[in-house]
Amino acid sequence: MTLQAILTHPRLKLFLALSRTPHGIIDIATPMLAALLCLGHFPPPTTILLGIITVFAGYTAVYALNDLVDYRTDREKVRAGGYEDGEDYIDGVLVRHPLAKGVLSLPEGIVWAGGWALVAMVGAWLLNPVCLAVFLVGGLLEVVYCLLWRVTPFRALINGIVKTLGSVAAVYAVNPQPSMVFLITLFLWIFFWEIGGQNIPNDWTDIEEDRRFNAKTIPVKLGLRRAGLLSLVCLVAAFFLTFLTLWISPLVFGAIHLIAAAGLGIWLLLLPAMRLVETNDRSQAMTLFNRASHFPLSMFAVVLVRLLFL
């Protein structure tokens, strides 16, 4: 079987859907961005290659773990007619929740997630044992986050922490003794971006199902207007933390880079968040989620331009 046949095989697409791979590939840019901002230059080629493999494996495993832990609740949602697929939603490009829909079996999902987790653990250990510890903590917190679905909306804080840990691990992969000021600033930057641009709008898109099943999410508990305002506040904080992170980084950024960062932050974060507050509309929540998902990738591009050309 050729490589092209393997990559286009229908069963492989189901496994990629389980790990939300289109979103995961975009997410890989976040730890790579963190590593470059911390180091101020490119790491050795072997570190880059091992880092990419490890990060991909880690995201693939953790996204699949989310569906494994949520298997029963997702099945309930599917039976009630939830989780419709749609190309206007980045997580719906492939089949949403293939385990819950019965197109993948639970043992298949466990083997898939476990295999990628093993790859991630080996890669993390080779990069820095601290990275392995961070990955294991992230996996544990992801399980806790899923189990709190019907318990408290404050589980969003755990989700924010989980999303930052990939970047924290990337920092330790290239610098065993990073600046704590940089690490804390980076943590807050990714944390507020995740809460405002990912967690709240993602839960917003599932609000009808969440209400039906008595889920404790921010949109359900606070209401749409206050959830939208909280999302905007978090993204305003993320916007300003962008420049603080760039300032603390060993890299020196010129006016053109800062203008680009400002434009990207306004276009991908602030404008869609303000429209969401104005309209309280589900489609605007999808737009915010999709645009915000590309913010770390766009900032990674800015840093690459700085390193390669200026």
ABEGO torsion letter per residue (X at the ends): XBAAAAAABAAAAAAAAAAGAAAAAAAAAAAAAAAAAAAGBBBBAAAAAAAAAAAAAAAAAAAAAAAAAAAAAAAAAAAAGBGBBBAABAAAABBBGAAAAGABBAAAAAAAAAAAAAAAAAAAAAABAAAAAAAAAAAAAAAAAAAAAAABAAAAAAAAAAAAAAAAAAAAAABABBBAAAAAAAAAAAAAAAAAAAAAAAAAAAAAAAAAAGBBBAAAAAEAAAAAAAAAAAAAAAAAAAAAAAAABABBBBAAAAAAAAAAAAAAAAAAAAAAAAAGBAAAAAAAAAAAAAAAAAAAAAAAAAAAAX
